[in-house]
Amino acid sequence: MSEVQNNLEFENVQIGFKNLSGTEGPFNKNGDRNFVVFLEPDMAHDLADQGWNVKFPVENKDDEYKRLPYLPVGVSYEPYPPKIAVINNGVPTILSEQQVGMLDYAEIETVDLVVRPYNWTVNGQTGVKAYAKAMYVTIATDRFSAKYDI
C-alpha cells in the first residue's frame, strides 16, 4: 500500500468522543488530545481501503439507532500546531493549546475540518493516523447570546 499524501477535508461534519483537553480516562492516556469524525459508510470504506485508521462499530440488533463508522483524529501541537478556531455569533477566535479543551463541553452547531495524514510503520504493520490540521467550530447560540453579544 502506498503512503497517503493528501489531506482530507470535511465540511459540516459531526464530531464526537471529544477529549481536546487531553484528560486521562478509561480510553485515553493523560495528555492525548483527540476526537472522532463520524463518517458515512461508503466514505469510511474508501478511507479504510487507503489505510486510514477507520473504526467500524459492531452492530447490535437491539440498538435502536445505527452506529456510524468513525475516524479517530489526534490533536497535537508538536511539531505542527493545528489552527483551531471557534466561531461564536459570527466572530472567529483562534484557540490556543491551553484554550482548546473548552470544546469538550461546547454545544457545537457545525464543524469544518482539515485532517493531515501521518503514515506509520510498526513491527511490519502500516497505517495512517489522522491529525487535525485546521478546524473551524461554530458554537450553537441562543437568542440571549446574540442579545448580549457573547
C-alpha positions in Angstrom: 0.0 0.0 0.0 1.4 3.4 -0.9 1.7 6.2 1.6 -1.2 8.7 1.9 0.0 12.2 1.0 -3.2 14.3 0.7 -5.1 16.0 3.4 -8.7 15.2 4.0 -11.3 18.0 4.0 -14.6 17.6 5.8 -17.4 20.2 5.6 -20.3 20.4 8.1 -19.4 17.1 9.9 -20.4 15.7 13.2 -17.6 15.1 15.7 -17.8 13.1 19.0 -15.9 11.4 21.8 -14.2 14.8 22.3 -11.2 15.0 24.6 -9.4 18.1 23.4 -8.3 18.8 26.9 -6.3 15.5 27.0 -7.9 14.4 30.2 -6.9 10.9 31.3 -9.7 8.4 31.3 -10.5 4.7 30.6 -10.0 5.2 26.9 -7.4 8.0 26.9 -3.8 8.4 28.2 -3.1 11.7 30.0 -2.3 14.4 27.5 -3.6 12.7 24.4 -6.0 15.2 22.7 -8.4 13.7 20.3 -11.9 13.4 18.9 -13.6 11.4 16.2 -15.3 12.3 12.9 -18.4 10.3 12.1 -18.5 9.0 8.5 -21.0 7.7 6.1 -20.3 4.0 5.4 -19.2 4.4 1.8 -16.6 7.1 2.7 -15.5 5.1 5.7 -14.8 2.0 3.5 -12.9 4.2 0.9 -10.7 5.7 3.6 -10.1 2.4 5.3 -9.0 1.0 1.9 -6.5 3.8 1.6 -5.0 2.8 5.0 -6.7 5.4 7.3 -7.5 4.1 10.8 -11.3 4.0 10.4 -13.3 2.2 13.1 -16.4 0.2 12.4 -18.6 -0.3 15.4 -20.1 -3.7 15.9 -23.8 -3.6 15.1 -26.2 -4.9 17.7 -29.6 -5.9 16.6 -31.1 -4.5 19.8 -29.7 -1.0 19.2 -32.4 1.5 18.4 -30.1 3.6 16.3 -27.5 2.8 13.7 -23.9 3.4 14.7 -21.8 5.2 12.2 -18.2 4.4 11.4 -15.7 7.0 12.6 -12.2 8.3 12.1 -10.2 9.0 15.2 -8.4 12.3 14.9 -5.4 13.3 17.1 -4.7 16.9 18.1 -1.0 17.5 18.6 0.8 20.8 18.9 4.2 19.2 18.1 5.7 19.6 15.6 2.9 21.2 13.6 0.3 23.1 15.7 -3.2 23.0 14.3 -5.3 26.1 13.6 -8.4 25.6 15.6 -11.0 28.4 15.5 -14.3 28.8 17.4 -17.0 30.9 15.7 -19.4 32.4 18.2 -22.1 34.8 16.9 -20.2 35.0 13.6 -17.0 36.1 15.3 -14.0 33.7 14.8 -11.4 33.3 17.6 -8.3 31.2 17.2 -7.9 28.9 20.3 -4.5 28.3 21.9 -3.3 25.0 23.1 -4.5 26.0 26.6 -7.9 27.0 25.4 -8.8 24.2 23.0 -10.1 22.0 25.8 -13.2 24.3 26.1 -14.6 22.5 23.1 -15.1 19.3 25.1 -18.2 20.8 26.6 -19.3 23.2 23.9 -22.6 22.8 22.1 -21.4 22.6 18.6 -23.5 23.6 15.6 -21.1 22.8 12.7 -17.6 21.7 12.1 -15.4 22.1 9.1 -12.1 20.2 9.3 -8.9 19.6 7.5 -7.0 16.4 8.5 -3.4 15.6 7.7 -2.1 12.1 7.4 0.7 10.6 9.4 1.9 7.4 7.7 3.3 4.9 10.3 5.1 1.6 10.3 5.5 -0.6 13.5 6.6 -4.2 13.5 5.9 -4.6 9.9 2.3 -3.2 10.2 1.4 0.1 8.4 -1.4 2.6 8.6 -2.4 6.2 8.5 -3.2 8.2 11.6 -5.3 11.4 11.2 -4.2 14.6 12.8 -6.2 17.9 12.9 -4.5 20.5 10.7 -7.3 23.1 10.8 -10.7 23.0 12.5 -13.5 25.6 12.4 -16.1 25.1 15.0 -19.3 27.1 15.1 -20.9 27.2 18.5 -24.7 26.9 18.8 -26.1 30.2 20.1 -29.4 31.2 21.6 -31.3 34.5 21.3 -29.7 35.8 24.5 -26.2 35.2 23.5 -26.9 37.3 20.4 -28.6 39.9 22.5 -25.6 40.2 24.8 -23.1 39.7 22.1 -21.4 36.8 23.9 
